Amino acid sequence: MNKEVELIATAGFGLEAIVAREVKGLGYDNVSVENGKVTFKADLAAIPRLNLWLRCADRLLLKLGEFEACSFEELFQGTRALPWADWIPRDASFPVEGKSVKSQLFSVSDCQAIVKKAIVEKMKEQYRLQWFPETGPRYTIEVALLKDVATLTIDTSGAGLHKRGYRKLSAPAPLKETLAAALIDLSFWDSERVLIDPFCGSGTIPIEAAMIGLNMAPGLNRQFAAEKWPIIPNRLWSVARDEARELIKRGQKLRIRGTDIDKEVLSLARYHARQTGVSEHIHFQQASITNLHSNDEYGCIICNPPYGERLEDKVSVEKLYREMGEVLKTFDSWSIYVLTAHQKFESLFGRLADRRRKLYNGRIQCNYYQFYGPRPPQKK
């Protein structure tokens, strides 16, 4: 079936352009970029491919419709007019989630109830049933109201796309996998260069870098909500997974190092690397930033050090940033990238960044400080 659909790849604040580049890189053009989302048209085969390959997007949504809704009646009628039975089978589970920003319909719970009622009424008409058991595959519906415009979508991903499947054990305040991939995307690192994360924690940045360097699809080892949808043939999922396995660069050699002072969190990092199948490409080592060194002339340092969010941690974190500045003076031919929420990072580090980019780590507003080293000479 070559059915054309409209899809939305949702993105964290500041990552929309990166997600749009990913979508285009996978062969889907006519991309529209807005705050928090990238919208485009594709065929059904795009749903498996994009779920498997998107590294920096939060979710992949199927867009059913968009219309103005200033009253509950408009919301009900606009929802009821959409082709729900084309997608949702009679036994499906279809919970409704919602959000409202700068809209007259500000009661999210009321909007959810109205959308649910409208969908049920439409499906009663289509299926000639009075009751739906909701025992089948899950179709999570979202009603998003922004400035009195309602957008109705169905979530194809299920768990967020940051859940790659390798983080079986958790560490305190882990960096989201999608954000880690974006930090790497925004850097000058490639598979020919050395990469060091001196605050690697449970290994997210090194592992995401290894997956990028090996061209491993980030969603290859997990399942998605839309895999159980009858309208998407199993063959499309099989083809997408076979393609992803064939594209892995199995002969690629990478030089990635992760260090941390916490012995226990490093054991998690090694475990996660084994789960991903990239452990041979990453060297994890217990070490302080003050002991950081490398014999390589060129490389990239990408890290997410402590922020000092709590008052009792502020003094130690500021001391750490001064130490970072002193140690990394010796890496003058390297490119250095630091994500932190500390507003005085540059003065403590002792150097102004070549570029700053506002990003969010969860709900914490951060800056991504980028210090560019010289371009390595081209290999003959």
N, C-alpha and C positions, 0 to 999 in steps of 0.2 A: 504494500500500500504506500503510495507516494503522497500522502496527505500533508498539506502545508499547515504549519502551526506557528503561532507567535509565542516566543519564549522570553523569559526574563531571567538573567543571571544577576542575583543580588550581590552587592559588594559593600564592604566596610567603607566608612568615610575616608576619602583620599585614595581609594584603590580602584575607583571606577575606570580610569583610563587604562590601568593594567589589565583589568578583566576584559575591557573592550578589545585590547590588543590580543589577548588570549583567544577570544571568540573569533576574531578575524584570522588569526594564525591557524585556526582549525578549519578555515574555509567558509565562514559565514559572514557575508557582507551586509550592507545596509543596516549598520548598527546605530542605534540611538542611545546616547549616554545622558542620564539624568542623575540627580543625587541618589546614591544608594542602589542604582540599578542600571543594567544594560539590556536594552530590548532589541530583538531582531527576529526575522522569520527564517524558518528552516523546515526540513522534512522530519518525519517520525524518527528516522535513524539518528538524528542529531541528539535525541534525548539520551540514548545510551552513550554515545560518543562524548558528549559534553559532561555528563556526570562522571565518566571515567577520567577525563583529561583536565578539567578545570582545576587549577592549583590555587587560585587566589579568590575565587567566588565563594560566597556563603551557601547559596542554594540555587537550584535551577527550577524555575516555576513555569508552568503552562498557563498562558494568559487566555482566559475565556472571554473577557469583555471589559469595557471601560465606558462609563457614562456619568453624567452629572446627577447628583442626588442631594438635594437640599431638604428633602422630607423623607419620612419613613415610607410613604406611599411610592415615591420615585425610586427608592432603594428596592422595594419589593417588586415593582413592575419591571425595573431594569434587570434585576436578577432573574426573574421568571422568564424573561424573553431570551435568555441565553440557552445554547444547546447542551444542557447538562446530560441528557440521556445518550448523546453521542459518545460520551466519555465514561460516564459512571454506570456500571452494571446494576441490576436490580438488587443484588445482595451486598453491595459495597458498603463499607463503613465510611461515612463522610462527615467528620467533625468540622466545625467552622471556627476559625480563629480570626482575630480582627485587630485593627489599630486605626486611630483617628488623629489627624494632625490638622489644626486650623480649619476645622469643618463644623458646620452647624449640627451635624449628627455626631455629637461628642461622646455619647454613651456607647462604648464598645460592646458591652453585653447585649444591649438592645439591638444593635446592628447585626450582631452574630445571630440572634434569635430570628430576626426578620429574614436574613439571607437563608438560614436553614429552612424556614417555613416556605419561602419562595421556591427553593430547589425541590422540596418535597412535593409541593403542588404541581410543579412542572413534570416531575417524574411520575406522579400519579396519572397525569394525563397521557404521558408517553407509554408507560408500562401497563396501564389499566389495573393498577393495584391500589389498595387503600393503606397498606402497611409495609414497611421495609425492614427486614431483620437486621441489617448492618453487620452481618457475620463474615463478609468476604473481604477482599483486598482494601487497603486503606487509601483514601483520597482526601488528604488534608486540604481544605479550602480556606483561603484567606480573603477577607474583605478589607481592603486598605483604602481609607478615605483621606485624601489630601486636598485641601482647599475646595471641598464640596464635590470632588470628582472621585467616584468609586471605581476601584480596579479589582476585579475578581480573578483569582488564580487558583491553580491546584499545584501542590508541591510534588515534584517528581523525585526528589532526592531522599526524603525520609529524614534520617539523621543528617545534620549539617555536613557540608562537604569537607569541613576541617577534620572530620573523623575518618582518617585514612584506614584505620583498622590495626595500626601497629602500636598505638598507645594503650596497652592492656593494663598498665599500672600507672598511677598518677603521682605527680610530684607537686609540691607547693607552687602556686601561681605559674603554671606552665604557659609558655607562649603558644598562641593558637597557630596551628600548622599553616593555615591560609595566610596569616600575617608573616610568618617566617619565610614562606615562599615568595611573598611580595618583597620583603627586605632583600632577598637574593636577586630577584628580578630587577630591582632598582640599583643594583651594584654593578661594578665592572667585572665581576667574577665570571669565569667560564671554566670548562672542564680541563683546560690546559694549565690553569693557575692554581696555586696553593690557596687554601682557605683555612683560616683559624677562627674559632669562636672561643675566647678566653673565659666566658661565663656560660658554658653550654648547658648547664642544668641537666634536664632529662634528655637532651640531645636533639631538640627539634630543628634548630638551624642546620647543624651538620647533616642530619638525616634528610631533610628537605633538599639540601644542596646535592647530596648523593643521588637522590631520585631525579633531580633535574639533570645532573651530569650524565646519568645513565639513560635518560629519556624514559623513565618509568612512569606510566600513568598513575597518578596518585590514588585513584579510586579502584585500582585493579583488584585489591584484596578485601573488598567490602560489598555489601548488597545495597540496593536502592528501592524505594517505594514503588516506582513505576515498573520494576521487574515483574510484579504480580498483576499488572494491568493487562487484561485480555486484548485490548486494542493494539498493543505493541508486541509483535511476534517475538517469541524467544530467539528466533534466528537473528534478529537485529542485535540482541545482547551478545550472542555467541560471536557474531562477526566482529563487533566492536572489541570484545575481549581478545579474540585471536589477533586482530590488528595490533592491539596494544602490546601483546606479548612479543610479536614479531619485531616491533620497533625498539625494543630494549637493546641498548648498546652493550652487549655482554662482554665484549673484549676491551671496553674502556677502562683505563686505570686512572683513579682519582687520588688527589693528595689533600685530604681533609683532616683537620685535627680539632678536637674539642677538649678543653681543659676546664676544670672547676676545682674549688677547694673542698667540696663536699663529696666524700667517698661514697656515701649511700646513693646520692642522686646520680653519680656516674655509673653505678651498677644498673640503674634504671635505663640510662642512656645506652649502655651496651646491650641490654635486653631488647630495647626498642629497635636498635639497629639490626639485631639478629631477626626480629620479627619481620622487618622490612626486607631483609635479604641484602643489606648493604654493609654489613659489619666489616668485610675485608677492605672497604674503601675508606674507613674512618678510624683514626687512632685516638682513643680517649685516654686522658691522663690526669691524675690528680696533681694540680699545681696552682699556685697563686699567680695573679697578674704580674707581680714583681719578678717572677722567674720566667716570664715569657721571652722566648728567643726563637730565632729561625736562621738557618744558613741560606735560605732562598732570598734572592735579591728583590724579586717582585712577588706580590700576592695580595690577598684581600683579608682584612679582619672585619667580620660582621658579628655584632654582639648586642645583647639586650641585658645590660648590667642592672644591679639593684637600683631602685629609684629614690629610696629614702622617703617613702610616703609617710611612714610613721615618724613622729617627732624624735623618738629615742634612737632611730636609725640614721637620722640626718647627718650627724657629725661623722660617723664612720663611713657613710656613703660619700660625703664630700672629700674625706681623706683618700678614699679609694679613687675618686676621679682625678685627684692631683697625682696620685701614683701612676694611674693610667697615662696621664700626659707625659710624665717623665719617662716611663718605659717605652712608650710608643714613639718617642722622638727618634729612637734608633731604627724604627721602621719607616724611615723617611721616603723610601721608594715604593712603599705599599699604599694601597687605597684602604681607608679606614671608615667604617660605618657603625654608628652608635645610635640605638633607640633608647631614649630616656624621657621621663616626664620632668626631670629637674630643670628648672628654668635658668639656672646659672651654670649649666654644664660647660659651656665654652670657656668662661672665665676660669673655672676650676681646672679644666683640661689644658688651658694655656694656649689655645689656638682657635681662631675663627673658622667655622666650617665653610667649605666652598659652596655648599647648598644645604638648605634645611627644608624638610617636608613634614607638614602636619599629618599625623596618623593617630589612630586610636588603638590602644591595646586594651581590649574589652571596653570599658567605659572611661578609661584613663586617657586624657589627651596627652600626647607625646610629640616630640620632634625627632625626626630621623636626620641626624647630623652626618653629612657626607664630606669626607676629606679626601680629595683626589690625589693619587700619586702619579708619577710620570708613566706614560704608556710604555709597556715592555717592548724591546726591539722585536721585529718580526723574525720568525724562524725562516731560514733559507730552505 
